[in-house]
Amino acid sequence: MNSASAEALSVVLLVAVLACAVVRPFGLPEAVVAVPAAGLVVVTGAISPEHAWQEAERLGPVVGFLAAVLVLAHFCDVEGLFRACGAWMARRAGNRPKRLLTSVFVLASAITAVLSLDATVVLLTPVVFATAARSGIRSKPHAYACAHLSNTASLLLPVSNLTNLLAFSASGLSFTRFAALMTLPWLVAIGAEYLVFRRFFAADLAVPAQDVPSPGETDTRDEPALPLFALVTVGCTLAGFVVASAVGIDPAWAALAGALVLAGRALVRRHATPVTVLRATAPGFLAFVLALGVVVRAVVDNGLADALGRVLPDGTGLVALLGIAALAAVLANLINNLPAVLVLLPLTATAGPGAVLAVLLGVNIGPNLTYAGSLATLLWRRIVHRYEHEVGIGEFTRLGLISVPAALIPAVVALWGSLLVLGG
């Protein structure tokens, strides 16, 4: 196949894979189109079998890490962690909308950072809807917060997002160094989002709670207890990430250990079966990630890398970091953040960890602009529809037009400052 044909085929297949992931016709999983597309680019010669295998080898450990984190998050839910979170939010908010928003921001940021953005979208969002209904508070600001923070608050740890796992492996940083460099950008981005939300949803937050029981009518005995076993396991797993990274062991082993502990406990107590454990790994999504990586590699090999290389800023100064993050944010909204990070990491890795982390800021904060920016946002939209809550594309985009630059620019400045102080 000549280069022009290979480029055209690769681009068409990437568009088809992403369109299927967005629309999911007939409720089919994303892998239904992605896996055949990956096979097609190999069979037609758009990508060599060697390059396809290299991409699969590169993504394999990352996908395994993701599977372990998904199992960990699922069985935290089985243990009752998210029900306890809902009770804490309701109790702390005291039927006051602004306090509930603050509680959602705190919990969503922590859960996204520690248990990944999927936990916030899939497990916390329904809890937020239930808590708002229980408190008689309008749910819209709090539901939108789950969507935005599943992206923005995923900056802190390598385990917080699949894009982070990819960037972590490309950066050459240790687990603790990655977290240290991203702590200030993480805090700055979340703070900016919070200020935007308070202003954008001021009318909804000003409406007092309606038709809620008085404090004396609430039976606190019905509130779920805090699942200490799950919390201790998660804490030990985080400590394992740090220790494993320090001694040169892949942190995926710590994630696997934590997942096995919680899954094993659920199996022993008959709260799960081997089939439910397998389902918790989301095998269809994992296959989608691997297949998407091969299709994206085909696009990169057939001209996209050269085109982006001509416009990608050089260096790791403040202006260069801003340019890299902005380009990453734009690309994430054009082709989704996962393909965007797969394309940009090989081009920025040679410039050092600063450029890699700037890409991460762009592909994690930028997707809040459009529905198609990240798979997490698409999944969040489907969950919201289950609760018969309409999300207008105009309102979503208006909020994104304000929040994305408000969070991205100061976060890049914070990253630049962290690099100066801590070194890259």
Secondary structure, 3 states (H helix, E strand, C coil): CCHHHHHHHHHHHHHHHHHHHHHCHHHCCCHHHHHHHHHHHHHCCCCCHHHHHHHHHHHHHHHHHHHHHHHHHHHHHHCCHHHHHHHHHHHHHCCCHHHHHHHHHHHHHHHHHHHCHHHHHHHHHHHHHHHHHHHCCCCHHHHHHHHHHHHHHHHCCHHHCHHHHHHHHHHCCCHHHHHHHHHHHHHHHHHHHHHHHHHHCHHHHHCCCCCCCCHHHCCHHHCCCCCHHHHHHHHHHHHHHHHHHHCCCCCHHHHHHHHHHHHHHHHHCCCCCHHHHHHHCCHHHHHHHHHHHHHHHHHHHHHHHHHHHHHCCCCCCHHHHHHHHHHHHHHHHHHCHHHHHHHHHHHHHHHCHHHHHHHHHHHHHHHHHCHHHCHHHHHHHHHHHHCCCCCCHHHHHHHHHHHHHHHHHHHHHHHHHHHHHHCC
